[in-house]
Amino acid sequence: MKKLTLLLIISLTTITCKDDDEHMEITSIRVNHYLDTGFITFFGDLGVINLIQEGDQIGQEEFLSSYEGIQGFQYELGFIHDLLVKKTQISDPPQDGSSIKIELIEVLSKQPVLLDTEFRIQLTLHTNNDTFLNWVELDQENNFYLTNSTISINCGDLCSELINHINNQEQITGVFTHGEGNSYILKEIINE
């Protein structure tokens, strides 16, 4: 019976309900195995964001950036998470917040990726108005981190090259694999 219920939940991609003041839907979401860089607030603060697929998009190649957090969900690097969630449209959102609230109903699956799975993350960016954005921070112990996160960057023999690209304000993307805990291992730097 439990398998039948789970199958029924998975096969229902989206259920939508509408009230006078509120729009709510139950949907499935897939969260990718790594966090990407992006803007985490309306005001342009830098940080890391989830990459997701939703509903009919699940299983396709492309993941989309998600700026909303998922209440009740404990994300873990290195795993692809399939979730059943409730999305509620907020009628009067805060000025710097999202107009959608997402709440976890159930974790449907949590699948690890191979440790040597490569992924790319934008580390620096030149914007149209000639602003240089940098998602790499160096702490007092000379450890690298992604901005506004606990994700450390193990750059090994590429640390000097990484610092030089950032100091020269070059637009770069890092090719990474997963490391221990909350760390990414830098394998290659792509100068764009």
VOBA-1610 file (N, C-alpha, C; in pm, whole numbers, padded with zeros to 5 digits, always signed):
BEGIN
Met+00081-00119+00000Met+00000+00000+00000Met+00086+00126+00000Lys+00199+00124+00077Lys+00287+00239+00084Lys+00349+00267-00052Lys+00390+00160-00125Lys+00447+00178-00258Lys+00345+00239-00353Leu+00221+00195-00344Leu+00115+00248-00430Leu+00092+00396-00401Thr+00091+00434-00274Thr+00073+00574-00237Thr+00188+00658-00290Leu+00312+00610-00274Leu+00428+00682-00323Leu+00424+00697-00474Leu+00385+00590-00544Leu+00374+00596-00689Leu+00269+00697-00731Leu+00158+00702-00660Leu+00053+00797-00690Leu+00102+00940-00668Ile+00177+00963-00560Ile+00231+01096-00532Ile+00329+01137-00640Ile+00419+01048-00680Ile+00518+01080-00781Ile+00451+01106-00916Ser+00349+01030-00949Ser+00286+01047-01080Ser+00205+01175-01088Leu+00163+01230-00973Leu+00094+01358-00972Leu+00201+01467-00970Thr+00227+01525-01084Thr+00333+01624-01092Thr+00297+01749-01013Thr+00178+01800-01032Thr+00139+01923-00965Thr-00009+01919-00933Ile-00044+01958-00811Ile-00182+01976-00771Ile-00195+02121-00730Thr-00292+02194-00785Thr-00306+02335-00757Thr-00439+02362-00688Cys-00434+02446-00585Cys-00554+02491-00516Cys-00552+02643-00512Lys-00668+02705-00525Lys-00672+02850-00522Lys-00779+02896-00426Asp-00742+02987-00340Asp-00831+03051-00245Asp-00842+03197-00290Asp-00927+03277-00227Asp-00940+03418-00264Asp-00808+03493-00247Asp-00735+03464-00139Asp-00611+03538-00110Asp-00485+03457-00134Glu-00497+03329-00161Glu-00380+03245-00162Glu-00386+03143-00275His-00271+03123-00339His-00257+03023-00444His-00157+02921-00393Met-00195+02793-00387Met-00110+02689-00331Met-00105+02572-00428Glu+00013+02509-00437Glu+00024+02389-00519Glu+00118+02289-00452Ile+00089+02162-00475Ile+00176+02052-00432Ile+00248+02007-00558Thr+00380+02001-00550Thr+00457+01965-00668Thr+00583+01889-00628Ser+00646+01826-00725Ser+00772+01757-00700Ser+00887+01844-00750Ile+00997+01839-00676Ile+01117+01917-00708Ile+01238+01825-00696Arg+01330+01839-00791Arg+01460+01772-00781Arg+01565+01880-00756Val+01647+01859-00651Val+01752+01954-00616Val+01886+01891-00655Asn+01967+01966-00731Asn+02094+01914-00782Asn+02195+01891-00670His+02302+01820-00702His+02402+01776-00603His+02500+01883-00560Tyr+02499+01999-00624Tyr+02589+02106-00582Tyr+02514+02239-00580Leu+02567+02334-00503Leu+02512+02468-00498Leu+02592+02555-00594Asp+02522+02639-00666Asp+02584+02727-00764Asp+02597+02868-00705Thr+02669+02954-00773Thr+02682+03093-00730Thr+02572+03176-00795Gly+02532+03281-00725Gly+02429+03369-00779Gly+02400+03482-00682Phe+02289+03549-00708Phe+02243+03658-00621Phe+02143+03600-00522Ile+02164+03626-00393Ile+02079+03564-00292Ile+01973+03659-00236Thr+01980+03787-00273Thr+01876+03882-00231Thr+01837+03970-00348Phe+01726+04037-00330Phe+01674+04133-00428Phe+01775+04246-00451Phe+01855+04277-00349Phe+01950+04387-00356Phe+02083+04348-00420Gly+02097+04225-00466Gly+02217+04184-00538Gly+02329+04127-00452Asp+02298+04084-00329Asp+02401+04020-00246Asp+02442+03887-00307Leu+02572+03857-00303Leu+02625+03735-00362Leu+02621+03620-00262Gly+02606+03498-00314Gly+02606+03379-00231Gly+02586+03255-00315Val+02541+03147-00252Val+02516+03022-00324Val+02366+02995-00329Ile+02324+02928-00437Ile+02182+02902-00460Ile+02162+02758-00504Asn+02042+02708-00480Asn+02005+02574-00526Asn+01982+02573-00676Leu+02005+02459-00737Leu+01968+02434-00875Leu+01859+02328-00873Ile+01745+02357-00936Ile+01632+02265-00925Ile+01570+02235-01061Gln+01495+02127-01061Gln+01401+02094-01168Gln+01268+02075-01099Glu+01160+02110-01169Glu+01028+02100-01108Glu+00930+02036-01204Gly+00843+01951-01149Gly+00734+01892-01227Gly+00783+01818-01349Asp+00734+01858-01467Asp+00768+01793-01593Asp+00915+01809-01633Gln+00985+01905-01572Gln+01126+01928-01605Gln+01219+01824-01542Ile+01169+01751-01442Ile+01253+01653-01372Ile+01301+01546-01468Gly+01431+01521-01465Gly+01491+01421-01552Gly+01554+01480-01677Gln+01526+01607-01706Gln+01589+01672-01820Gln+01730+01714-01781Glu+01807+01758-01877Glu+01947+01790-01851Glu+01965+01920-01773Glu+01886+02021-01803Glu+01907+02154-01746Glu+01840+02170-01609Phe+01915+02232-01516Phe+01862+02271-01386Phe+01851+02423-01385Leu+01752+02476-01317Leu+01732+02620-01309Leu+01771+02671-01170Ser+01816+02796-01164Ser+01851+02858-01037Ser+01726+02880-00954Ser+01735+02854-00825Ser+01623+02875-00734Ser+01666+02967-00622Tyr+01593+03077-00606Tyr+01629+03177-00506Tyr+01546+03162-00379Glu+01449+03072-00380Glu+01367+03047-00263Glu+01427+02931-00184Gly+01430+02944-00054Gly+01469+02832+00031Gly+01352+02735+00043Ile+01380+02615+00089Ile+01276+02515+00110Ile+01269+02489+00261Gln+01162+02538+00323Gln+01147+02524+00468Gln+01135+02377+00506Gly+01211+02337+00608Gly+01207+02201+00657Gly+01299+02105+00584Phe+01372+02154+00483Phe+01459+02068+00401Phe+01604+02087+00444Gln+01672+01977+00473Gln+01814+01979+00508Gln+01895+01935+00387Tyr+01952+02031+00315Tyr+02029+02003+00194Tyr+02163+01940+00231Glu+02210+01846+00148Glu+02341+01786+00168Glu+02414+01781+00034Leu+02533+01843+00030Leu+02615+01842-00091Leu+02645+01699-00133Gly+02651+01678-00266Gly+02689+01547-00318Gly+02573+01453-00339Phe+02451+01499-00312Phe+02332+01417-00328Phe+02229+01488-00415Ile+02161+01412-00500Ile+02045+01463-00572Ile+01923+01427-00489His+01847+01529-00452His+01729+01513-00366His+01602+01527-00449Asp+01512+01431-00439Asp+01378+01442-00497Asp+01282+01468-00382Leu+01204+01575-00394Leu+01118+01621-00286Leu+00974+01638-00332Leu+00885+01623-00239Leu+00745+01662-00257Leu+00728+01786-00171Val+00682+01897-00231Val+00675+02024-00160Val+00540+02091-00179Lys+00513+02185-00090Lys+00397+02271-00103Lys+00448+02412-00133Lys+00401+02470-00244Lys+00438+02606-00281Lys+00317+02696-00260Thr+00339+02805-00188Thr+00231+02899-00159Thr+00271+03037-00209Gln+00184+03099-00286Gln+00205+03236-00333Gln+00178+03330-00216Ile+00273+03416-00182Ile+00257+03511-00072Ile+00194+03637-00128Ser+00080+03675-00072Ser+00005+03789-00127Ser+00074+03922-00102Asp+00147+03936+00010Asp+00215+04062+00041Asp+00358+04032+00085Pro+00447+03998-00012Pro+00584+03957+00026Pro+00666+04075+00076Pro+00769+04048+00159Pro+00859+04156+00201Pro+00934+04211+00080Gln+00978+04336+00090Gln+01042+04405-00022Gln+01164+04328-00074Asp+01243+04269+00015Asp+01364+04199-00027Asp+01347+04048-00029Gly+01222+04001-00021Gly+01199+03857-00013Gly+01123+03802-00132Ser+01105+03674-00130Ser+01038+03603-00237Ser+00887+03613-00222Ser+00817+03601-00334Ser+00671+03600-00331Ser+00619+03456-00323Ile+00711+03359-00311Ile+00672+03218-00302Ile+00734+03156-00177Lys+00653+03084-00103Lys+00702+03009+00014Lys+00696+02861-00023Ile+00809+02791-00005Ile+00816+02648-00037Ile+00842+02571+00092Glu+00757+02471+00118Glu+00768+02390+00239Glu+00781+02242+00201Leu+00873+02174+00267Leu+00893+02032+00243Leu+00776+01952+00298Ile+00722+01861+00217Ile+00623+01764+00263Ile+00693+01632+00291Glu+00777+01588+00193Glu+00844+01460+00208Glu+00967+01454+00118Val+01074+01390+00169Val+01191+01359+00086Val+01159+01225+00019Leu+01146+01227-00114Leu+01112+01105-00188Leu+01233+01017-00212Ser+01349+01081-00237Ser+01474+01005-00253Ser+01593+01097-00233Lys+01706+01035-00201Lys+01832+01106-00182Lys+01941+01016-00239Gln+01991+01050-00359Gln+02087+00966-00430Gln+02224+01032-00438Pro+02331+00964-00393Pro+02464+01022-00403Pro+02513+01022-00547Val+02597+01122-00579Val+02665+01121-00708Val+02806+01069-00686Leu+02870+01023-00790Leu+03008+00975-00780Leu+03099+01092-00740Leu+03198+01066-00656Leu+03287+01172-00610Leu+03362+01241-00723Asp+03385+01171-00834Asp+03458+01233-00946Asp+03365+01303-01045Thr+03238+01319-01010Thr+03144+01392-01096Thr+03185+01538-01102Glu+03210+01589-01223Glu+03253+01727-01239Glu+03134+01820-01259Phe+03149+01942-01209Phe+03048+02045-01228Phe+03119+02180-01236Arg+03052+02276-01299Arg+03112+02408-01322Arg+03037+02514-01243Ile+03115+02607-01187Ile+03059+02717-01111Ile+03127+02847-01151Gln+03047+02948-01178Gln+03098+03082-01208Gln+03160+03136-01079Leu+03288+03175-01085Leu+03357+03226-00967Leu+03367+03378-00967Thr+03381+03437-01085Thr+03383+03583-01099Thr+03306+03619-01224Leu+03264+03746-01231Leu+03180+03789-01342Leu+03197+03939-01366His+03205+03977-01493His+03198+04118-01532His+03056+04144-01578Thr+02989+04241-01519Thr+02852+04273-01557Thr+02850+04374-01670Asn+02731+04400-01724Asn+02715+04496-01834Asn+02760+04636-01796Asn+02744+04674-01668Asn+02786+04809-01627Asn+02932+04810-01578Asp+03010+04711-01620Asp+03154+04702-01594Asp+03187+04685-01445Thr+03099+04618-01372Thr+03124+04585-01233Thr+03185+04446-01227Phe+03283+04428-01140Phe+03346+04297-01121Phe+03287+04232-00998Leu+03228+04114-01014Leu+03170+04038-00904Leu+03258+03918-00875Asn+03279+03890-00747Asn+03368+03782-00705Asn+03301+03700-00595Trp+03282+03570-00620Trp+03220+03480-00523Trp+03323+03404-00438Val+03450+03437-00449Val+03556+03366-00375Val+03606+03455-00263Glu+03610+03400-00141Glu+03663+03471-00026Glu+03783+03396+00030Leu+03875+03470+00088Leu+03993+03413+00152Leu+03988+03454+00299Asp+03989+03357+00391Asp+03982+03392+00533Asp+04121+03419+00589Gln+04130+03448+00718Gln+04257+03484+00780Gln+04357+03370+00784Glu+04308+03246+00774Glu+04398+03130+00772Glu+04432+03088+00628Asn+04402+03175+00531Asn+04426+03150+00388Asn+04348+03031+00334Asn+04227+03013+00383Asn+04135+02913+00329Asn+04036+02983+00237Phe+04007+02920+00125Phe+03913+02977+00029Phe+03772+02926+00056Tyr+03673+03013+00040Tyr+03532+02980+00058Tyr+03449+03047-00051Leu+03332+02992-00079Leu+03235+03062-00162Leu+03162+03162-00074Thr+03142+03282-00124Thr+03081+03392-00051Thr+02948+03352+00014Asn+02929+03395+00139Asn+02806+03372+00216Asn+02769+03225+00225Ser+02868+03140+00241Ser+02842+02996+00254Ser+02949+02933+00343Thr+02928+02806+00373Thr+03029+02730+00447Thr+03105+02636+00354Ile+03090+02656+00224Ile+03156+02569+00125Ile+03299+02615+00105Ser+03393+02530+00142Ser+03534+02562+00123Ser+03579+02515-00015Ile+03680+02583-00067Ile+03738+02549-00196Ile+03878+02494-00172Asn+03897+02367-00208Asn+04029+02305-00201Asn+04092+02326-00338Cys+04183+02425-00348Cys+04239+02460-00479Cys+04375+02396-00505Gly+04435+02329-00407Gly+04560+02256-00428Gly+04664+02338-00501Asp+04714+02285-00614Asp+04817+02352-00693Asp+04764+02471-00772Leu+04633+02493-00771Leu+04573+02602-00849Leu+04548+02728-00766Cys+04587+02730-00638Cys+04559+02845-00552Cys+04621+02974-00602Ser+04749+02970-00641Ser+04815+03091-00691Ser+04750+03141-00819Glu+04715+03050-00907Glu+04648+03087-01032Glu+04511+03149-01003Leu+04439+03093-00908Leu+04308+03146-00870Leu+04322+03289-00817Ile+04417+03312-00728Ile+04441+03446-00672Ile+04478+03544-00783Asn+04564+03503-00876Asn+04606+03592-00985Asn+04488+03632-01073His+04402+03536-01108His+04285+03567-01190His+04193+03667-01119Ile+04173+03647-00989Ile+04085+03737-00913Ile+04148+03875-00901Asn+04277+03882-00868Asn+04346+04011-00856Asn+04347+04087-00988Asn+04353+04015-01099Asn+04350+04079-01231Asn+04207+04104-01280Gln+04110+04073-01195Gln+03967+04090-01225Gln+03927+04024-01357Glu+03971+03900-01372Glu+03936+03822-01490Glu+03811+03740-01461Gln+03727+03724-01561Gln+03606+03644-01546Gln+03644+03497-01558Ile+03615+03419-01453Ile+03656+03278-01451Ile+03543+03188-01402Thr+03548+03064-01447Thr+03461+02956-01402Thr+03551+02844-01350Gly+03510+02782-01241Gly+03586+02670-01186Gly+03520+02538-01222Val+03603+02439-01253Val+03556+02302-01272Val+03590+02229-01142Phe+03488+02169-01080Phe+03503+02112-00947Phe+03456+01967-00942Thr+03499+01898-00836Thr+03438+01772-00792Thr+03409+01792-00643His+03335+01699-00585His+03304+01708-00442His+03422+01659-00359Gly+03445+01728-00249Gly+03546+01687-00152Gly+03478+01638-00026Glu+03553+01627+00080Glu+03499+01584+00210Glu+03412+01694+00268Gly+03304+01654+00333Gly+03217+01751+00401Gly+03163+01856+00306Asn+03175+01981+00347Asn+03126+02094+00268Asn+03240+02155+00185Ser+03302+02076+00101Ser+03412+02129+00022Ser+03400+02090-00126Tyr+03449+02181-00208Tyr+03462+02156-00351Tyr+03611+02148-00382Ile+03650+02054-00468Ile+03789+02042-00510Ile+03803+02104-00649Leu+03885+02208-00659Leu+03906+02279-00785Leu+03997+02197-00875Lys+03948+02159-00993Lys+04022+02078-01089Lys+04080+02159-01204Glu+04009+02268-01238Glu+04051+02347-01355Glu+03990+02486-01342Ile+04060+02587-01395Ile+04008+02722-01402Ile+03992+02760-01548Ile+03874+02800-01585Ile+03845+02840-01723Ile+03835+02991-01727Asn+03924+03054-01803Asn+03924+03199-01819Asn+03833+03234-01935Glu+03730+03312-01905Glu+03629+03340-02010Glu+03644+03479-02066
//
